[in-house]
Amino acid sequence: MVNRNHSLWQLLLLTSDSEKVVSLTCEQCFALLEYDADLLIAGADPDDIRPSVSHHLELCSSCKGQIENWLENYKENTTFSKF
């Protein structure tokens, strides 16, 4: 398990290696998901961005449900105006 006191930049370094899956807490998972929000909203697969986050989502149904709801709410509440 990763030290709970890592800052965001340390988490980014720890999870940047796509070959190594790091065990994350729910809080750490969401910190990384928030950091990568633009990619997720654009439809990127979490496994392609950070395998450690994807691994956590596979194991934690609570986090998976929360991120699915967040993405769904974002898409429903985002409107694009035409000029």
C-alpha positions in Angstrom: 0.0 0.0 0.0 1.1 3.5 -0.8 1.9 5.9 2.1 -1.3 7.9 2.9 0.7 11.1 3.3 2.0 11.3 -0.3 1.3 14.6 -2.0 -0.3 14.6 -5.5 3.0 15.0 -7.3 4.4 11.9 -5.4 1.3 9.9 -6.3 1.7 10.9 -10.0 5.3 9.7 -9.9 4.4 6.4 -8.2 1.6 5.7 -10.7 3.3 6.9 -13.9 4.9 3.5 -14.5 2.3 1.5 -16.6 4.0 -1.7 -15.8 3.7 -1.4 -12.0 0.3 -1.4 -10.3 0.3 0.5 -7.0 -2.3 -0.2 -4.4 -4.2 3.0 -3.6 -6.6 4.2 -1.0 -10.0 5.6 -2.1 -8.7 9.2 -1.3 -5.6 8.7 -3.4 -7.7 7.2 -6.3 -10.0 10.2 -6.3 -7.1 12.7 -6.2 -5.7 11.0 -9.3 -9.1 10.9 -11.0 -9.6 14.6 -10.4 -6.2 15.3 -11.8 -7.0 13.3 -14.9 -10.7 14.5 -15.2 -10.3 16.1 -18.6 -9.0 12.9 -20.1 -11.8 10.9 -18.5 -14.5 13.3 -19.6 -13.1 13.0 -23.2 -13.8 9.3 -22.9 -10.3 7.9 -22.1 -10.2 4.6 -20.4 -8.7 4.8 -16.8 -6.6 1.8 -17.6 -4.9 3.6 -20.4 -4.2 6.6 -18.2 -3.2 5.0 -14.9 -3.4 1.3 -14.4 -3.3 1.7 -10.6 -6.5 3.8 -10.7 -8.2 1.2 -12.9 -7.1 -1.6 -10.5 -8.5 0.3 -7.6 -11.8 0.8 -9.4 -12.0 -2.9 -10.2 -11.6 -3.7 -6.5 -13.7 -0.9 -5.0 -17.4 -0.8 -6.1 -18.0 2.3 -4.0 -15.3 4.3 -5.9 -16.4 2.9 -9.3 -20.0 3.9 -8.6 -19.0 7.4 -7.5 -16.9 8.0 -10.6 -19.6 6.7 -12.9 -22.1 9.0 -11.3 -19.7 11.9 -11.5 -19.1 11.4 -15.2 -22.8 10.9 -15.9 -23.7 14.1 -13.9 -21.0 16.0 -15.7 -22.2 15.0 -19.1 -25.8 15.8 -18.2 -25.0 19.2 -16.8 -22.6 20.3 -19.5 -24.1 22.3 -22.3 -22.4 23.7 -25.3 -23.7 27.0 -26.7 -23.6 27.7 -30.4 -22.5 31.1 -31.6 
